[in-house]
Amino acid sequence: MGLLLASRKPQISGVVGTAPSSVVWQGIPKTFWPPRSSWSLGGQPVPFVPYDSSKGFSLNDIFGLYKQSLSQKEPVQKASIEVEKINGPILLLSGVQDTLWPSAEMGDMICQRLKEKEFKYRYEHVKYPDAGHTLNEYYMLGGNYDGNKQARLESTKKIAEFLKVIEAE
């Protein structure tokens, strides 16, 4: 949500995205039909990627649902967050073993978009190989205890350094 908000509000001068998403997703409502956006702007739904369960769906494989849904070219293109409109630097933090959604892949997609759009601010994507979605050992969604603990400690320092730089600019 931070990336989406920062892409639409020029007064935001930088953003940290933890377990980032490169797109707006379908909301998770009480009923799945009709699909609805997670977010709205001025009362209108923001374009979103609908869940693609065409190859089946299991509550034990939420990651697979998100991964499959990212293969929908047109919805992904329409729902991509316009991160190049962010008015300041970007720090992305991902756990490579995220079991909720492919945050490391989506972080890479964000960086690719920033590169293609010749983003004028600095950006960094830090990927923690043994961490999951939460980047902490207290509530793990993937990764292992030590990897998540290390990610929590290191990412806390990274965020503090990032915010000091933004404040100084």
C-alpha positions in Angstrom: 0.0 0.0 0.0 2.9 2.4 0.7 4.1 2.2 -2.8 0.7 2.9 -4.2 0.1 5.8 -1.9 3.5 7.3 -2.6 2.9 7.0 -6.3 -0.2 9.1 -6.0 0.8 11.6 -3.4 3.7 13.9 -4.4 4.1 15.2 -0.9 5.5 11.8 0.1 9.3 12.1 -0.3 10.4 8.5 -0.1 9.0 5.1 0.7 10.0 1.7 2.3 8.3 -1.3 0.9 8.5 -4.5 2.9 7.4 -7.6 1.1 6.5 -5.3 -1.8 3.8 -5.8 -4.4 4.3 -4.4 -7.9 0.6 -4.4 -8.6 -2.7 -3.7 -7.0 -4.4 -7.0 -6.1 -8.0 -8.1 -6.0 -9.5 -7.6 -2.5 -10.1 -10.5 -0.2 -13.9 -10.0 0.4 -16.4 -12.2 2.1 -17.5 -13.3 -1.3 -15.2 -13.6 -4.3 -17.7 -12.7 -7.0 -17.7 -10.3 -8.5 -13.9 -9.5 -8.0 -13.2 -6.1 -6.5 -10.1 -4.0 -6.1 -8.3 -3.8 -2.8 -8.1 0.0 -3.1 -10.2 2.9 -4.4 -9.5 6.5 -5.2 -12.2 9.1 -5.1 -14.7 6.3 -4.7 -13.6 4.5 -7.8 -11.8 1.2 -7.8 -8.1 1.2 -8.6 -7.3 -1.3 -11.5 -6.3 -4.6 -10.0 -5.1 -8.1 -10.8 -7.8 -10.6 -10.2 -7.0 -14.0 -8.7 -6.5 -16.6 -11.3 -7.6 -20.0 -10.0 -7.9 -21.6 -13.4 -5.3 -24.2 -12.5 -6.9 -24.9 -9.1 -6.6 -23.3 -5.8 -5.7 -24.6 -2.3 -5.6 -22.6 0.9 -2.3 -24.5 1.5 -0.8 -22.7 -1.5 -1.7 -19.1 -1.4 1.7 -18.3 -2.9 0.8 -20.4 -6.0 -2.4 -18.4 -6.5 -0.5 -15.1 -6.4 2.3 -16.5 -8.7 -0.3 -17.8 -11.2 -2.2 -14.5 -11.1 0.9 -12.6 -12.0 1.0 -14.5 -15.3 -2.0 -12.5 -16.6 -0.3 -10.0 -18.8 -3.0 -7.4 -19.5 -4.3 -7.2 -15.9 -0.8 -7.0 -14.5 0.0 -4.2 -17.0 -3.1 -2.2 -16.0 -2.7 -2.8 -12.3 1.0 -2.1 -12.1 1.8 0.5 -9.5 3.4 3.6 -11.2 6.4 3.6 -8.9 8.2 6.0 -11.3 5.9 8.7 -10.0 7.2 8.4 -6.5 8.8 11.7 -5.4 11.9 10.4 -3.6 14.1 7.3 -3.0 12.7 3.8 -2.5 13.9 1.0 -0.3 12.4 -2.5 -0.9 12.9 -5.4 1.5 12.0 -9.0 0.5 12.3 -12.4 1.9 13.3 -14.8 -0.9 11.4 -17.7 0.9 8.2 -15.7 1.2 5.3 -18.2 1.2 2.5 -15.7 1.0 3.3 -14.0 -2.3 6.4 -13.7 -4.6 7.6 -10.4 -3.0 11.2 -10.9 -4.1 10.1 -11.3 -7.7 7.7 -8.4 -7.4 10.5 -6.3 -5.9 12.6 -7.1 -8.9 9.7 -6.1 -11.2 9.5 -2.8 -9.4 13.2 -2.2 -9.9 12.9 -3.1 -13.6 10.1 -0.6 -14.1 12.1 2.1 -12.3 15.1 1.4 -14.6 13.0 1.4 -17.7 11.3 4.7 -16.7 14.7 6.2 -15.8 13.6 6.9 -12.2 15.6 10.0 -11.0 15.9 9.0 -7.4 17.9 6.2 -5.8 16.3 2.8 -5.1 17.5 -0.4 -3.6 16.0 -3.9 -3.3 17.4 -5.9 -0.4 16.6 -9.6 -0.6 17.1 -11.8 2.5 17.7 -15.4 1.2 16.5 -17.3 4.3 13.6 -15.0 5.3 9.9 -15.1 4.6 7.1 -12.6 4.2 7.2 -10.9 7.6 11.0 -10.6 7.8 10.9 -11.5 11.5 11.1 -14.6 13.6 8.0 -14.0 15.7 5.4 -14.6 13.0 7.0 -16.5 10.1 5.4 -16.9 6.7 8.3 -18.7 5.1 12.1 -18.8 5.7 13.7 -20.2 8.8 14.0 -18.8 12.4 17.6 -17.6 12.0 17.1 -16.1 8.5 14.0 -14.2 9.7 15.8 -13.0 12.8 18.7 -11.8 10.8 16.4 -10.1 8.3 14.5 -8.3 11.1 17.7 -7.0 12.7 19.4 -6.0 9.4 16.2 -4.5 7.8 15.6 -2.4 11.0 19.1 -0.9 10.6 18.5 -0.4 6.8 15.2 1.4 7.4 16.7 3.7 10.1 19.6 4.6 7.8 17.2 5.2 4.9 15.0 7.5 6.9 18.1 9.5 8.2 19.1 10.1 4.6 15.6 11.2 3.6 15.4 13.5 6.6 18.8 15.0 5.7 17.8 15.7 2.0 
